[in-house]
Amino acid sequence: MSKNTPITVAYGDGIGPEIMEATLNIITSAGAELDIETIEIGEQVYLRGNLAGIEPSAWDSLRRTKVFLKAPITTPQGGGYKSLNVTTRKTLGLYANVRPCISYHPYVSTKHPVMDVVIVRENEEDLYAGIEYRQTQDVYQCLKLISRPGSEKIIRYAFEYAVYNNRKKVTCFVKDNIMKLTDGLFHKIFRDIAAEYPDIENEVWIVDIGAAKMANTPENFDVIVMENLYGDILSDVAAQITGSVGLAGSANIGENFAMFEAIHGSAPRRAGQNLANPSGLLLGGVMMLNHIGQSEIATKVHNAWLKTLEDGIHTYDIFKDNISKEKVGTKEFAKAVIERLGQVPGKLKPVKYKKSDEVKRKQAEVSKLKIQQKDLVGVDIYLDWRNGSAEDLGEILKKVGTDNLKLGFISNRGVKVWPDGEPETFCTDHWRCRYVTVNSGETINNSDVIKLLEKFYDTGFDFIKTEHIYNFDGAAGYS
Ligand code: NAD
């Protein structure tokens, strides 16, 4: 029986085929034991009318191999085409996006000579759930969803990554001074899980100042774990300030599947000219080799690549007259790496990946849920209303209530405007009307909400959504 590991490969669009060929050439020359299944994804599939950019037969291959090495693709302009990356991540449950962002000073020009940061980004939740609504003439909404299991999985992954890769510190970026419940949950889970790893330093920064510090003094950071949106933005920042986005690889890891790629796109203007730098995809390939247990080959490839950079053999994107020795194309770069297989860099730090059986990584386990007492204590009714001021609305709604629910306050874009609103506050046509129990401390049920909604309907109000107000073990589960 073959001891090769089956993997699925997609050559992608633009510069994709050239950098994939170079990558596969290098890793197979290094002795990678692979059975490659090729699938077609991207532009041509989209243009055949498949809005997802991937054929059903491609999913069969991915289900068989569970490992995907993917070149960048071009998403055609125009409506209706779904992001293949988002589809793949969600379909295969690839909850962790891992992007090592490293400087190669003095061989690649960078403002930050000392930088070795790994961004661990949550990949499935947050504002990327893709749940959006237009609710009124003026107001649109995007739902931010943060879950306990999702947060536990990504944060534990970050700590396990730190242990496995001899990293010293894990930093968490959140915005829980504003988003007290969603980012507050992420922060709390980070604290809980950090306590299980006393040998790894941990810290939490508010994302704005954290991002500024990362961009200014990246040498002070090691592993950084973030929710989806912050991670999406800041992993590009981190890659860019190492000197080039063309140099970073990325792993998307799930419980049963994994996808490896470069972080850059298909660079269509450079396609077919033997110009592109294959380094990002090659480093994605190195992460793949580690993932499938071929860590010795991963070490060999990575060190040969570092030696090539160090020898000044550079593609156009990183070529600098005063640093580089030879400007090469994609194919020649790959040949130079292959010639250096078995060598290690002299100045840049060589890598030595652990064999997969040396460290047992904890699975993405999720702690057992302790069910809390959930009590319905009120309801927010959102109105589309343009007929007057906050004061006018308050005066009307004071009279719209039921035996056990009365108006508590009204807010507009999160600012309380009734009672005692400030006349200067700008109001849109999107009103949140908080109804609370007449006797404080009482609980209600869904039929009480329905009765209240009937009152709204009878009064002619256009209610656009309701949000139930719960206490969990007596603690407020709302803002
Ligand atoms: P891009 O990353 O393709 O290009 C940005 C710039 O970097 C360009 O100047 C390009 O020439 C240069 N560049 C990128 N990779 C390079 C490499 N390996 N070697 C040398 N130079 C390189 O970003 P874009 O121009 O915004 O997007 C082009 C297409 O790629 C779009 O269709 C976009 O949707 C797609 N895209 C795909 C992925 C993916 O499949 N993972 C990611 C990002 C963008």
Boltz pocket constraint, residues with backbone or C-beta under 6 A from the ligand:
constraints:
  - pocket:
      binder: B
      contacts: [[A, 15], [A, 19], [A, 71], [A, 72], [A, 73], [A, 74], [A, 75], [A, 76], [A, 85], [A, 245], [A, 246], [A, 261], [A, 262], [A, 263], [A, 264], [A, 265], [A, 266], [A, 267], [A, 268], [A, 269], [A, 270], [A, 275], [A, 276], [A, 277], [A, 278], [A, 279], [A, 280], [A, 317]]
      max_distance: 6.0
